[in-house]
Amino acid sequence: MQRRSRPGGLLDSAAPASPPAPEQIRNLRQAGGASFGRSRPERPHVQDRLDVERWINEGGHVAPEAVIQREMAAEDDRPGGAAGQHSRAAQSAEVRSSPAAAAESTSSSPQHPARARVLIAGGGVAGLETLLALRSLAADRLEITIVAPELKFVNAAMSVDQPFKPQRVRGLRLEDAAAEFAAHWHRGALDRVEPEQHLIVTKDGDELPYDRLVLALGAHPEHEWQFPGVLTYHGGRDGPNYRLLLHQLREGEVSRVAFVKPAGASWPLPLYDLALMTAAECAAHDRAGVELTLITPEPEPLAIFGTTASAAVRRLLHDNRVTLYTASYGVLSRRGWLAISPGERAIQVDRVVTEPRLVGPRLRGVACDHDGFIPTDAHGRLAGLDGVFAAGDATAFPIKHGGLAAQQADAVAEAIAASVGANIDPQPFRPILRGVLLTGGPPRYLRADISDNADDDSVISQRPLWWPPDKISGRYLAPYLSSQVGDATDVMPQGEAVTPVETALEQVAADTPRRFGELSDLPPR
Ligand SMILES: Cc1cc2nc3c(=O)[nH]c(=O)nc-3n(C[C@H](O)[C@H](O)[C@H](O)COP(=O)(O)OP(=O)(O)OC[C@H]3O[C@@H](n4cnc5c(N)ncnc54)[C@H](O)[C@@H]3O)c2cc1C
């Protein structure tokens, strides 16, 4: 990793006047970087650690000196002392002083044969699933670094539940997750890929070399309606505004809400979750006069989940008094009116709830389609870029969904594991849609095989169709996140329907010897 330029601001007040000497960085790295399974080297001089930690830790977000001192003191008190594996693992992404040095350096050591360096860009669903899958499939053959701008993974899928319940979700610290799976963590945002040099460059100017690169950058919200009275739901940060809307509905200050799905790429489920949970909330508060409408370009509600699921969702909306317009677009016209296109229709509204239209990351150095998404083959490889893969919402696959992002990540991890000699026959991405629809009552579990030659095998059930029955149905990620409940992030709907399958859980646990188990589709009952 090389820092080309140093940001001002944060660094100016607390960082050393110039970047630490390569000697200092080397000392720190030797103290614990990439040291899994090695004997513990000498502790570096404390000032080196101070300077270097301040410089590289958190990707340029510099902690005040007092904080660093306190953390180091606490760390030194722990068994294992200053070279404790945890924070060392997180800090030890390879540091480079020049491209030439980068080219010369390898990840081998006398203790370790060369291990392929895998960079995972993105700490969301696809990024974490790639990490877990790689650790499961090719544990000792890889040196993995995860690069992401944020400190925590927060499960966006369950964020629709946030406005309806009091507790805050804390999220899962990426540094901890990386350390748990013996990976490095580098806080930063990818600026570009330099494929000839097998490097990525972050927005802070850091260079990180790779042998395999996984782009798991997610999608970006595009242009949105900027009108008063329109709430675009991106995730938990919109929870407080939605909570206010619920309050206004309860108090009778708002009576007409339209849920409008945008044209183009968007997440399939959130507006349905919100509409149904809002309907249940209104019913619970005797607000029978409230008018809720859902307007969607889909030919049927949640059509991608197949005919059986769509028909059941249509009934569910009807039973909960949500008026449905399919094959339609909502267009804000006069104040207080929403035109429904096509046709000469309009409805009166007090509020509009929508979700962002999604576009791709449009990353420099990587070809993309007209919406900025990254085309891949069925194993997640990018054409013409050696060792570069992509998974998740950032790819050109048209359905943006966490469960599918995780399945793409599994295909990528298998391809990478096979490429470094793991005994595995890498399977292509074969999309199986699994979705949990929150209703304010028992959740509905939806499943459909949407791969090329599959028939319509759409299923909808009040009982879980997979285990653990999380909204994010990642093969490795769902069991792992479920093991974090209470501590990190909430992952599955808490309803009566979940309890009766405890026996199935025991069975699944018994059948899956891996540490956190794998997602399992439950056998027919
Ligand atoms: C409200 C809501 C409800 C949803 N409901 C469901 C549901 O019920 N079921 C379901 O399966 N899915 C659901 N989804 C969709 C699901 O969350 C996404 O499909 C999934 O998160 C995609 O995973 P990803 O890894 O591709 O992207 P993300 O999870 O968005 O992760 C992208 C990562 O890349 C990082 N990143 C971005 N730019 C850069 C950069 N330049 N450099 C480095 N890192 C970068 C981000 O910080 C983040 O860590 C929902 C989403 C929302 C918002």
PDBQT file of the ligand as one rigid body, heavy atoms in Angstrom, charges set to zero:
ROOT
HETATM    1  C1  LIG A 601     -34.244  -0.938   3.009  1.00  0.00    +0.000 C 
HETATM    2  C2  LIG A 601     -33.696  -2.150   2.336  1.00  0.00    +0.000 A 
HETATM    3  C3  LIG A 601     -34.328  -3.367   2.440  1.00  0.00    +0.000 A 
HETATM    4  C4  LIG A 601     -33.819  -4.494   1.812  1.00  0.00    +0.000 A 
HETATM    5  N1  LIG A 601     -34.449  -5.700   1.953  1.00  0.00    +0.000 NA
HETATM    6  C5  LIG A 601     -33.859  -6.819   1.488  1.00  0.00    +0.000 A 
HETATM    7  C6  LIG A 601     -34.398  -8.097   1.784  1.00  0.00    +0.000 A 
HETATM    8  O1  LIG A 601     -35.425  -8.225   2.438  1.00  0.00    +0.000 OA
HETATM    9  N2  LIG A 601     -33.750  -9.188   1.316  1.00  0.00    +0.000 N 
HETATM   10  C7  LIG A 601     -32.610  -9.090   0.587  1.00  0.00    +0.000 A 
HETATM   11  O2  LIG A 601     -32.043 -10.117   0.225  1.00  0.00    +0.000 OA
HETATM   12  N3  LIG A 601     -32.084  -7.873   0.260  1.00  0.00    +0.000 NA
HETATM   13  C8  LIG A 601     -32.674  -6.753   0.718  1.00  0.00    +0.000 A 
HETATM   14  N4  LIG A 601     -32.117  -5.528   0.444  1.00  0.00    +0.000 N 
HETATM   15  C9  LIG A 601     -31.038  -5.438  -0.514  1.00  0.00    +0.000 C 
HETATM   16  C10 LIG A 601     -29.694  -5.811   0.070  1.00  0.00    +0.000 C 
HETATM   17  O3  LIG A 601     -29.410  -5.045   1.226  1.00  0.00    +0.000 OA
HETATM   18  C11 LIG A 601     -28.647  -5.570  -0.995  1.00  0.00    +0.000 C 
HETATM   19  O4  LIG A 601     -29.012  -6.239  -2.160  1.00  0.00    +0.000 OA
HETATM   20  C12 LIG A 601     -27.299  -6.047  -0.544  1.00  0.00    +0.000 C 
HETATM   21  O5  LIG A 601     -26.854  -5.290   0.564  1.00  0.00    +0.000 OA
HETATM   22  C13 LIG A 601     -26.296  -5.968  -1.671  1.00  0.00    +0.000 C 
HETATM   23  O6  LIG A 601     -25.056  -6.392  -1.190  1.00  0.00    +0.000 OA
HETATM   24  P1  LIG A 601     -23.717  -5.760  -1.793  1.00  0.00    +0.000 P 
HETATM   25  O7  LIG A 601     -22.611  -6.341  -1.010  1.00  0.00    +0.000 OA
HETATM   26  O8  LIG A 601     -23.715  -5.889  -3.251  1.00  0.00    +0.000 OA
HETATM   27  O9  LIG A 601     -23.832  -4.209  -1.486  1.00  0.00    +0.000 OA
HETATM   28  P2  LIG A 601     -23.853  -3.525  -0.074  1.00  0.00    +0.000 P 
HETATM   29  O10 LIG A 601     -24.374  -4.431   0.962  1.00  0.00    +0.000 OA
HETATM   30  O11 LIG A 601     -24.537  -2.219  -0.314  1.00  0.00    +0.000 OA
HETATM   31  O12 LIG A 601     -22.321  -3.273   0.258  1.00  0.00    +0.000 OA
HETATM   32  C14 LIG A 601     -21.518  -2.445  -0.544  1.00  0.00    +0.000 C 
HETATM   33  C15 LIG A 601     -20.225  -2.203   0.209  1.00  0.00    +0.000 C 
HETATM   34  O13 LIG A 601     -19.294  -1.559  -0.648  1.00  0.00    +0.000 OA
HETATM   35  C16 LIG A 601     -18.773  -0.447   0.042  1.00  0.00    +0.000 C 
HETATM   36  N5  LIG A 601     -18.308   0.510  -0.940  1.00  0.00    +0.000 N 
HETATM   37  C17 LIG A 601     -19.038   1.344  -1.705  1.00  0.00    +0.000 A 
HETATM   38  N6  LIG A 601     -18.219   2.061  -2.470  1.00  0.00    +0.000 NA
HETATM   39  C18 LIG A 601     -16.967   1.654  -2.187  1.00  0.00    +0.000 A 
HETATM   40  C19 LIG A 601     -15.680   2.018  -2.653  1.00  0.00    +0.000 A 
HETATM   41  N7  LIG A 601     -15.521   2.961  -3.592  1.00  0.00    +0.000 N 
HETATM   42  N8  LIG A 601     -14.593   1.386  -2.132  1.00  0.00    +0.000 NA
HETATM   43  C20 LIG A 601     -14.727   0.416  -1.185  1.00  0.00    +0.000 A 
HETATM   44  N9  LIG A 601     -15.921   0.045  -0.707  1.00  0.00    +0.000 NA
HETATM   45  C21 LIG A 601     -17.017   0.664  -1.203  1.00  0.00    +0.000 A 
HETATM   46  C22 LIG A 601     -19.912   0.030   0.894  1.00  0.00    +0.000 C 
HETATM   47  O14 LIG A 601     -19.463   0.931   1.870  1.00  0.00    +0.000 OA
HETATM   48  C23 LIG A 601     -20.387  -1.308   1.423  1.00  0.00    +0.000 C 
HETATM   49  O15 LIG A 601     -19.526  -1.771   2.439  1.00  0.00    +0.000 OA
HETATM   50  C24 LIG A 601     -32.628  -4.386   1.046  1.00  0.00    +0.000 A 
HETATM   51  C25 LIG A 601     -31.980  -3.161   0.949  1.00  0.00    +0.000 A 
HETATM   52  C26 LIG A 601     -32.490  -2.064   1.587  1.00  0.00    +0.000 A 
HETATM   53  C27 LIG A 601     -31.752  -0.754   1.497  1.00  0.00    +0.000 C 
ENDROOT
TORSDOF 0
